[in-house]
């Protein structure tokens, strides 16, 4: 990001190597649903970047497909550990904050995350995220639990590298 004019970007930190396939920009479409809302589709772009440190920066933005009007946005950091665990912190544009822990499988290219903490939320109690890379396509599923609904599907998307 502050890399403009730099002749080369820093080398990927060895801790990020198992997840280096995520680095770059991804774009596609997703679908949102939950018992308390009407389902609809949306456009989405994700970006994973690094500064040479053992952490990946993450940004996400979504928009309405018909108008391009901005919708949700979030950003955070992904910290993979050598033992196959990962810590993720995400701040959402809605004011909600997630601290997630989980695991990654570098060979199968699967990352599973579970909230340790959902901060500044009155209704959301739990969030899980599963990311998979299959045939060059990055997909994810998000499940959510609220004070009125148990953990169930909320978001899913399929993205292609830009």
Phi, psi and omega in degrees: 000309176268027190266355184303127179091346178288140184286329178209150179277159181295157177295148178292128178300140181306329179294335181270348185310316181296340181246012184297340177297341179280336187303136181119192182251143181230141182219143178180207182232152179225175179224135180249144176200158176183154183304333185264002180224158175281136180293147174202164178260158181212161172267153184210147171225132176245149172221133174243129180220172181211162181240012184096353177271169181279042181213145178252133173275144185228132171226148181217141172216147179232161181210160176289134183294320186284325186249342185078003181297131181300145177237249185277153171212150176205159176208162181178201184224141178246126182237091177286145178250154182300338182276008179090005174264164181213144174244136181227133172241135183224131172251127181262154180295344179279354182098351180282144179235137178241135166246118184239147172231154180185204183225158172229148175240106185295325181289315181275351181056054178233135177235127180241125183236146181221135181293137168265328184209135169242112185259149177062030181245132177268331184247325185283128182252330186203146178220134171239148178225134175233121178251139178221142172249116180227124180051043176078003181249128179268121178238157174213158172228135177243131173247152183219145172239140177239180179289353177244344183227137176288173182302123178204165185305137179233312181226147168210145182208160176227126188232146177247147180295138177275000000 
